[in-house]
Amino acid sequence: MQLRPVLLALGIMTVLLAGAMVPCALLDLADRNDDAHVFWFSFFASGLVGALLWVLARGGDTRIGQRETFLLTVAVWVLVPAVAAVPFVVSGISFTDAIFEAVSGLTTTGATALSGLDDMPRGLLLWRGILQWIGGIGIVVTAVAILPQLRVGGMQLFQIESSDITGKFLPRITDIAAYMGLTYLIISCACAFSYSLAGMNWFDAIVHAMSTVSAGGFANYDASFGHETLRPAMGPAIFFMALAGLPFSLLTMLVLQGRIKPMLRDPQPRLYFALLLTFSAIIVVWHEAVVEPPVFDHIFHGITETTFNIVSVMTGTGYASTAYDTWGQPAVIVFLLATFMGGCAGSASCGMKMFRLEITAKALVAWSQRMVQPHRRTPVRYAGKPVDEETLQSVMVFMFLYLTTFMVAAALLSFTGLDALSAISASATMVSNVGPGLGPIVGPSSNFAGVTDFAKWVCSAAMLLGRLEFVAVFVVLTGRFWRG
């Protein structure tokens, strides 16, 4: 195995992450914050580590193969959160909380272990937004350019062929990153502008745009979108959260090329919007009919409130505008189901993803038919094409690892003293990278500050596993991977 290309990539990413600390340092200086040294120290320390890795990787063969790609994919998500946690540690936050916050930010989970956000220095608030914005574009590029090559979790269905340059998309990773980055920036600017029109100040608009487009969910206030200055922006937030759950390759074609047909032909957006509308309709009807009897002047408010929260949970954004876990057991069940769903493959959202849900459902139907008629051939089709056995196996392995990780994490969290609902929902929201759970301890009106340090490390591990699609981590942990 060639470690030089891995060290080189890690060094470059660490230097770039250190550079992202500069705007936070300048903002603290402008605010005359007493803790302005936090980001300058973090900048120089992180930059030094990145430079050392860069120097160690100089010379030799820098070509990267499949094994190196697996290792790099996992190593990035271990090293980068450690570097990102440095400003939190230097500012006086405990090491466990700092790692939890950094992992939550970069994986765009949006769960927080910090309280008193309303009075926190703007430099740290901006840093949280930057982490989610960087994590979002990193996730999109990884999902489109790397995971299909590694054949992880059925993602080989979205592998880009070299012949696609004239039709579907761009074949080179650098081109993919550049064009998707431009699309990501355009949508982020549009989101920030929409938030400013809805009444947010420019700082809140920029930070919340970063955490919306990345499907992250970090807010500048403890009450999240329940804060009085953010509530008027729930309408634009619904639109951009839903947008963040769509495949960015299709969004790039739409935004940069004006091509809407690929979006209309793809089965993922259809199922995605069908589930969003179904869950939203169920919650709206339940809320208006049972939880809060409708009053004419407030029907629109009720519809906006319920739709905002269900879209936030299903897309994995994780904003909350109210304690929706108090709406009754039927609402809790729907929100828990939405936590597992996620968005489309190639988006900033996580969860099971639409294509896996569709393939799993079709595979169950096909296998049931074969049990009744053993000689009947019933191919599983996706987007009109038959799905090969390797891809089916890959999808089933992902679903098994997803559910196993969820159950193990829930069991471990229950041992820390959490009640059943809190443990189950916390595990689900970590594995699915959603953010808030359910219940009085980790619910939408609370955060993860009250759980034990052990629980936070379990949650951090679950967030990383969920974001890395499970398979990549387990491959790197096998002895055969290291023996070659």
C-alpha positions as CSV (number, residue, x, y, z in Angstrom):
1,M,0.0,0.0,0.0
2,Q,1.3,3.5,-0.9
3,L,0.9,5.8,2.0
4,R,2.4,8.9,0.3
5,P,-0.7,9.9,-1.7
6,V,-2.8,9.4,1.5
7,L,-0.5,11.6,3.6
8,L,-0.3,14.2,0.8
9,A,-4.1,14.4,0.5
10,L,-4.5,14.7,4.3
11,G,-1.8,17.4,4.4
12,I,-3.6,19.5,1.8
13,M,-7.0,19.1,3.4
14,T,-5.6,20.1,6.8
15,V,-3.9,23.2,5.4
16,L,-7.2,24.2,3.6
17,L,-9.2,23.6,6.8
18,A,-6.7,25.8,8.7
19,G,-7.2,28.5,6.1
20,A,-11.0,28.4,6.8
21,M,-10.2,29.5,10.3
22,V,-9.0,32.9,9.1
23,P,-12.4,34.5,8.5
24,C,-13.5,33.4,12.1
25,A,-10.3,35.0,13.5
26,L,-10.9,38.3,11.6
27,L,-14.6,38.4,12.7
28,D,-13.5,38.0,16.4
29,L,-11.0,40.8,15.9
30,A,-13.7,43.0,14.3
31,D,-15.9,42.3,17.3
32,R,-13.0,43.0,19.7
33,N,-13.7,39.6,21.3
34,D,-11.3,38.7,24.2
35,D,-11.0,35.2,22.7
36,A,-9.7,36.4,19.3
37,H,-6.5,34.4,19.8
38,V,-8.4,31.1,19.6
39,F,-8.5,31.0,15.9
40,W,-5.1,32.5,15.3
41,F,-3.5,29.8,17.5
42,S,-5.7,27.1,15.9
43,F,-4.7,28.4,12.4
44,F,-1.0,28.2,13.0
45,A,-1.1,24.8,14.9
46,S,-3.3,23.2,12.2
47,G,-1.4,24.7,9.4
48,L,1.9,23.3,10.9
49,V,0.4,19.8,11.1
50,G,-0.8,20.0,7.5
51,A,2.6,21.3,6.3
52,L,4.4,18.4,8.1
53,L,2.1,15.9,6.4
54,W,2.7,17.6,3.1
55,V,6.5,17.5,3.6
56,L,6.4,13.8,4.6
57,A,4.6,12.9,1.4
58,R,7.0,14.7,-1.0
59,G,8.6,12.6,-3.7
60,G,7.8,9.1,-4.7
61,D,4.7,7.7,-6.4
62,T,1.6,9.7,-5.6
63,R,-0.8,7.6,-7.7
64,I,-3.8,6.3,-5.7
65,G,-5.4,2.9,-6.1
66,Q,-8.6,1.4,-4.6
67,R,-7.0,0.4,-1.3
68,E,-5.5,3.8,-0.8
69,T,-8.9,5.4,-1.7
70,F,-10.6,3.3,1.0
71,L,-8.0,4.3,3.5
72,L,-8.0,8.0,2.5
73,T,-11.9,8.1,2.7
74,V,-11.8,6.8,6.3
75,A,-8.7,8.7,7.4
76,V,-10.1,12.1,6.2
77,W,-13.1,11.7,8.4
78,V,-10.9,10.8,11.4
79,L,-8.2,13.5,11.0
80,V,-10.3,16.4,9.8
81,P,-12.7,16.4,12.8
82,A,-9.7,16.3,15.1
83,V,-8.3,19.4,13.5
84,A,-11.7,21.1,13.4
85,A,-12.1,20.5,17.1
86,V,-9.0,22.5,18.0
87,P,-10.8,26.0,18.2
88,F,-13.4,24.5,20.4
89,V,-10.8,23.0,22.8
90,V,-8.7,26.3,22.8
91,S,-11.8,28.3,23.7
92,G,-12.3,26.2,26.8
93,I,-14.8,23.5,25.7
94,S,-14.1,20.0,26.9
95,F,-12.3,17.6,24.5
96,T,-15.2,15.3,24.3
97,D,-17.7,18.1,23.5
98,A,-15.3,19.6,21.0
99,I,-14.9,16.3,19.1
100,F,-18.7,15.7,19.2
101,E,-19.3,19.2,17.9
102,A,-16.7,18.9,15.1
103,V,-17.9,15.5,14.0
104,S,-21.5,16.7,14.1
105,G,-20.6,19.7,12.0
106,L,-18.5,17.9,9.3
107,T,-20.9,15.0,9.0
108,T,-23.7,17.6,8.8
109,T,-25.6,15.9,11.6
110,G,-26.3,19.1,13.4
111,A,-26.6,17.7,16.9
112,T,-25.0,19.9,19.5
113,A,-23.5,19.5,23.0
114,L,-23.2,23.3,23.5
115,S,-25.6,25.6,25.3
116,G,-25.7,29.3,25.4
117,L,-25.4,29.7,21.7
118,D,-27.3,33.1,21.8
119,D,-24.3,34.6,23.7
120,M,-21.5,32.7,22.0
121,P,-18.8,34.7,20.1
122,R,-19.6,35.1,16.5
123,G,-16.3,33.6,15.5
124,L,-17.3,30.2,16.9
125,L,-20.8,30.4,15.4
126,L,-19.3,31.1,12.0
127,W,-16.9,28.2,12.5
128,R,-19.8,25.9,13.2
129,G,-21.4,27.1,10.0
130,I,-18.2,26.7,7.9
131,L,-17.7,23.2,9.2
132,Q,-21.2,22.2,7.9
133,W,-20.7,23.9,4.6
134,I,-17.4,22.2,4.0
135,G,-18.8,18.9,5.2
136,G,-21.7,19.3,2.8
137,I,-19.7,19.8,-0.4
138,G,-17.2,17.1,0.8
139,I,-20.1,14.6,1.2
140,V,-21.6,15.5,-2.2
141,V,-18.3,15.0,-4.0
142,T,-17.5,11.8,-2.1
143,A,-21.0,10.4,-3.0
144,V,-20.7,11.2,-6.7
145,A,-17.0,10.7,-7.4
146,I,-15.6,8.2,-4.8
147,L,-18.2,5.9,-3.4
148,P,-19.4,4.7,-6.8
149,Q,-15.8,3.7,-7.6
150,L,-15.5,1.8,-4.4
151,R,-18.8,0.1,-5.1
152,V,-20.1,0.9,-1.6
153,G,-23.8,0.3,-0.6
154,G,-25.0,0.0,-4.2
155,M,-23.5,3.4,-5.2
156,Q,-22.0,1.7,-8.3
157,L,-25.4,2.4,-9.9
158,F,-24.3,6.0,-10.1
159,Q,-20.8,5.4,-11.5
160,I,-20.0,8.0,-14.1
161,E,-18.7,6.6,-17.4
162,S,-16.0,8.4,-19.5
163,S,-18.5,8.5,-22.3
164,D,-20.9,10.7,-20.2
165,I,-18.9,13.9,-20.8
166,T,-21.1,15.0,-23.6
167,G,-24.4,13.9,-22.1
168,K,-24.9,13.1,-18.5
169,F,-22.2,14.7,-16.5
170,L,-18.4,15.2,-16.2
171,P,-16.0,12.3,-15.8
172,R,-13.0,13.7,-13.9
173,I,-13.1,14.2,-10.1
174,T,-11.6,17.7,-10.4
175,D,-14.3,18.7,-12.9
176,I,-17.0,17.2,-10.8
177,A,-15.7,19.1,-7.7
178,A,-15.4,22.4,-9.6
179,Y,-18.9,22.3,-11.2
180,M,-20.6,21.0,-8.1
181,G,-18.8,23.5,-6.0
182,L,-20.1,26.3,-8.2
183,T,-23.7,25.0,-8.0
184,Y,-23.3,24.6,-4.2
185,L,-22.1,28.2,-3.9
186,I,-24.9,29.6,-6.1
187,I,-27.6,27.8,-4.1
188,S,-25.9,28.9,-0.8
189,C,-25.9,32.5,-1.9
190,A,-29.6,32.3,-3.0
191,C,-30.5,30.8,0.3
192,A,-28.7,33.5,2.3
193,F,-30.4,36.2,0.2
194,S,-33.8,34.6,0.8
195,Y,-33.1,34.5,4.5
196,S,-32.1,38.2,4.5
197,L,-35.4,39.1,2.7
198,A,-37.3,37.1,5.4
199,G,-35.8,39.4,8.1
200,M,-32.6,37.7,9.2
201,N,-29.5,39.9,9.7
202,W,-26.7,39.2,7.3
203,F,-24.6,37.2,9.7
204,D,-27.5,34.9,10.6
205,A,-28.5,34.6,7.0
206,I,-25.0,33.5,5.9
207,V,-24.5,31.0,8.7
208,H,-27.9,29.5,8.4
209,A,-27.6,29.3,4.6
210,M,-24.4,27.3,5.2
211,S,-26.2,24.9,7.5
212,T,-29.3,24.6,5.3
213,V,-27.8,23.9,1.9
214,S,-25.5,21.3,3.6
215,A,-28.5,19.7,5.3
216,G,-26.6,20.4,8.5
217,G,-28.9,22.1,11.0
218,F,-26.5,24.1,13.3
219,A,-28.3,27.3,14.4
220,N,-27.0,30.4,16.1
221,Y,-29.6,30.1,18.8
222,D,-30.5,27.5,21.4
223,A,-34.1,27.5,20.3
224,S,-33.0,26.9,16.6
225,F,-35.8,28.1,14.3
226,G,-38.0,28.6,17.3
227,H,-36.1,31.9,17.9
228,E,-38.3,34.9,17.1
229,T,-35.8,36.3,14.6
230,L,-35.7,33.0,12.6
231,R,-39.3,32.0,12.5
232,P,-40.3,34.3,9.6
233,A,-37.7,32.4,7.4
234,M,-39.3,29.0,7.8
235,G,-40.9,29.2,4.3
236,P,-37.5,29.7,2.4
237,A,-36.0,27.1,4.8
238,I,-38.5,24.4,3.7
239,F,-37.6,25.1,0.0
240,F,-33.8,25.0,0.4
241,M,-33.9,22.0,2.8
242,A,-35.9,20.0,0.3
243,L,-33.4,21.2,-2.4
244,A,-30.5,19.9,-0.3
245,G,-31.9,16.4,-0.4
246,L,-31.8,16.2,-4.2
247,P,-28.9,14.7,-6.2
248,F,-26.4,17.4,-6.8
249,S,-25.4,16.0,-10.2
250,L,-28.9,16.7,-11.4
251,L,-29.0,20.1,-9.6
252,T,-25.8,21.0,-11.4
253,M,-27.3,20.2,-14.8
254,L,-30.4,22.2,-13.8
255,V,-28.6,25.3,-12.4
256,L,-25.6,25.5,-14.8
257,Q,-27.1,23.9,-18.0
258,G,-30.8,24.6,-17.6
259,R,-31.6,20.9,-18.2
260,I,-34.6,19.8,-16.2
261,K,-35.4,16.5,-18.0
262,P,-32.7,14.5,-16.1
263,M,-34.3,15.5,-12.8
264,L,-37.8,14.6,-14.1
265,R,-36.7,11.2,-15.4
266,D,-34.8,10.1,-12.3
267,P,-36.8,7.9,-10.0
268,Q,-35.2,9.1,-6.8
269,P,-36.7,12.7,-6.8
270,R,-40.1,11.2,-7.5
271,L,-40.0,8.9,-4.5
272,Y,-38.4,11.6,-2.4
273,F,-41.1,14.2,-3.0
274,A,-43.8,11.5,-2.7
275,L,-42.6,10.5,0.8
276,L,-42.0,14.2,1.8
277,L,-45.6,15.1,0.8
278,T,-47.1,12.0,2.4
279,F,-45.3,12.5,5.8
280,S,-46.1,16.2,5.7
281,A,-49.8,15.6,5.0
282,I,-50.1,13.0,7.8
283,I,-48.5,15.4,10.3
284,V,-50.4,18.4,9.1
285,V,-53.8,16.6,9.4
286,W,-52.9,15.1,12.8
287,H,-51.7,18.4,14.1
288,E,-54.6,20.5,12.9
289,A,-57.3,17.9,13.8
290,V,-56.0,16.6,17.2
291,V,-53.0,18.5,18.6
292,E,-54.1,22.0,17.9
293,P,-57.7,22.4,16.7
294,P,-57.6,24.6,13.6
295,V,-58.4,28.3,13.9
296,F,-58.8,30.1,10.6
297,D,-56.2,32.8,11.3
298,H,-53.6,30.2,12.2
299,I,-54.1,27.4,9.7
300,F,-51.3,28.6,7.4
301,H,-49.0,28.9,10.5
302,G,-49.9,25.3,11.5
303,I,-49.2,24.0,8.0
304,T,-45.9,25.8,7.8
305,E,-44.8,24.7,11.3
306,T,-45.6,21.0,10.7
307,T,-44.2,20.9,7.2
308,F,-41.0,22.7,8.3
309,N,-40.2,20.1,11.0
310,I,-41.0,17.0,8.9
311,V,-38.9,18.3,6.0
312,S,-36.1,19.2,8.4
313,V,-36.0,15.6,9.9
314,M,-36.4,13.7,6.6
315,T,-33.7,15.6,4.8
316,G,-31.4,15.3,7.8
317,T,-31.1,19.0,8.3
318,G,-32.3,18.8,11.9
319,Y,-33.6,22.3,12.5
320,A,-36.5,22.5,15.0
321,S,-39.1,25.2,15.5
322,T,-41.0,23.6,18.3
323,A,-41.2,20.5,20.5
324,Y,-42.8,18.3,17.9
325,D,-42.2,15.2,20.1
326,T,-45.1,16.5,22.3
327,W,-47.6,16.1,19.5
328,G,-48.6,12.6,20.4
329,Q,-47.5,9.0,19.7
330,P,-48.6,8.9,16.0
331,A,-46.5,12.0,15.3
332,V,-43.5,10.5,17.1
333,I,-43.7,7.4,15.0
334,V,-43.9,9.4,11.8
335,F,-40.9,11.5,12.8
336,L,-39.0,8.4,13.7
337,L,-39.7,6.8,10.3
338,A,-38.7,10.0,8.5
339,T,-35.4,9.9,10.4
340,F,-34.5,6.7,8.7
341,M,-35.6,7.7,5.2
342,G,-33.1,10.4,4.2
343,G,-32.8,12.0,0.8
344,C,-31.4,11.0,-2.6
345,A,-28.0,9.5,-3.3
346,G,-25.5,12.2,-4.3
347,S,-27.2,14.7,-2.0
348,A,-26.0,16.3,1.2
349,S,-28.5,14.3,3.2
350,C,-27.9,10.9,4.7
351,G,-30.2,8.1,5.9
352,M,-31.0,5.0,3.9
353,K,-31.5,7.0,0.6
354,M,-34.3,6.7,-1.8
355,F,-32.7,4.3,-4.3
356,R,-32.0,1.7,-1.6
357,L,-35.5,1.9,-0.3
358,E,-36.9,1.3,-3.8
359,I,-34.5,-1.5,-4.7
360,T,-35.0,-3.3,-1.3
361,A,-38.8,-3.1,-1.8
362,K,-38.6,-4.5,-5.3
363,A,-36.2,-7.2,-4.2
364,L,-38.6,-8.3,-1.5
365,V,-41.4,-8.5,-4.1
366,A,-39.2,-10.4,-6.6
367,W,-38.0,-12.9,-4.0
368,S,-41.5,-13.5,-2.7
369,Q,-42.6,-14.3,-6.3
370,R,-39.8,-16.7,-6.7
371,M,-40.8,-18.6,-3.5
372,V,-44.2,-19.2,-5.0
373,Q,-43.0,-19.9,-8.5
374,P,-39.3,-21.1,-8.3
375,H,-38.8,-21.2,-12.0
376,R,-40.1,-17.7,-12.6
377,R,-37.5,-15.1,-13.5
378,T,-38.3,-11.7,-11.9
379,P,-35.5,-9.3,-12.4
380,V,-35.2,-6.3,-10.1
381,R,-35.2,-3.1,-12.1
382,Y,-34.2,0.4,-11.2
383,A,-34.7,3.3,-13.6
384,G,-35.8,0.8,-16.2
385,K,-32.6,-1.2,-16.1
386,P,-32.1,-4.6,-14.4
387,V,-30.0,-4.5,-11.2
388,D,-27.2,-7.0,-11.2
389,E,-26.6,-9.4,-8.3
390,E,-23.5,-7.7,-7.1
391,T,-25.4,-4.4,-6.7
392,L,-28.3,-6.1,-4.9
393,Q,-25.9,-7.8,-2.5
394,S,-24.2,-4.4,-1.9
395,V,-27.5,-2.8,-1.1
396,M,-28.5,-5.6,1.3
397,V,-25.1,-5.5,3.1
398,F,-25.6,-1.7,3.6
399,M,-29.1,-2.2,5.0
400,F,-27.8,-4.9,7.3
401,L,-24.9,-2.8,8.6
402,Y,-27.2,0.2,8.9
403,L,-29.7,-1.6,11.1
404,T,-27.0,-3.4,13.1
405,T,-25.2,-0.2,13.9
406,F,-28.4,1.4,14.9
407,M,-29.3,-1.4,17.3
408,V,-25.8,-1.6,18.8
409,A,-25.7,2.1,19.3
410,A,-29.2,2.2,20.9
411,A,-28.2,-0.6,23.3
412,L,-25.0,1.2,24.3
413,L,-26.8,4.5,24.8
414,S,-29.4,2.7,27.0
415,F,-26.6,1.5,29.3
416,T,-25.7,5.2,30.0
417,G,-29.1,5.7,31.7
418,L,-31.1,7.1,28.8
419,D,-34.8,6.1,28.6
420,A,-35.9,3.8,25.7
421,L,-37.3,6.5,23.5
422,S,-34.2,8.8,23.9
423,A,-31.8,5.9,23.3
424,I,-33.6,4.7,20.2
425,S,-34.1,8.1,18.7
426,A,-30.6,9.3,19.5
427,S,-29.1,6.2,17.8
428,A,-31.4,6.7,14.8
429,T,-30.6,10.4,14.5
430,M,-26.8,9.8,14.8
431,V,-26.7,6.9,12.3
432,S,-28.9,8.9,9.9
433,N,-27.0,12.2,10.5
434,V,-30.2,14.1,11.3
435,G,-29.5,16.0,14.6
436,P,-32.3,16.2,17.2
437,G,-33.8,13.0,18.6
438,L,-37.0,12.6,20.5
439,G,-37.9,12.7,24.2
440,P,-37.1,15.1,27.0
441,I,-33.3,14.6,27.0
442,V,-32.2,14.7,23.3
443,G,-35.4,16.0,21.8
444,P,-36.0,19.1,19.6
445,S,-36.3,21.4,22.5
446,S,-33.1,20.1,24.1
447,N,-29.6,19.0,23.0
448,F,-26.9,16.4,23.8
449,A,-25.2,18.5,26.6
450,G,-27.0,16.4,29.2
451,V,-25.7,12.9,28.1
452,T,-22.6,11.3,29.4
453,D,-19.2,11.5,27.8
454,F,-19.4,7.8,26.9
455,A,-22.7,8.4,25.1
456,K,-21.2,11.3,23.2
457,W,-18.3,9.1,22.0
458,V,-20.8,6.4,20.9
459,C,-22.8,9.1,19.1
460,S,-19.6,10.4,17.4
461,A,-18.7,7.0,16.2
462,A,-22.3,6.4,14.9
463,M,-22.2,9.8,13.0
464,L,-19.0,8.8,11.3
465,L,-20.2,5.3,10.4
466,G,-23.5,6.8,9.0
467,R,-21.7,9.4,6.9
468,L,-19.1,6.9,5.5
469,E,-21.9,4.5,4.5
470,F,-20.6,1.9,6.9
471,V,-19.0,-0.5,4.4
472,A,-15.9,1.7,3.8
473,V,-15.1,1.6,7.6
474,F,-15.6,-2.1,8.0
475,V,-13.4,-2.8,4.9
476,V,-10.5,-0.8,6.4
477,L,-10.9,-2.6,9.7
478,T,-10.4,-6.1,8.2
479,G,-7.1,-7.8,8.5
480,R,-7.2,-8.8,4.8
481,F,-7.2,-5.1,3.8
482,W,-3.9,-4.5,5.5
483,R,-2.3,-7.8,4.4
484,G,-3.0,-6.9,0.8
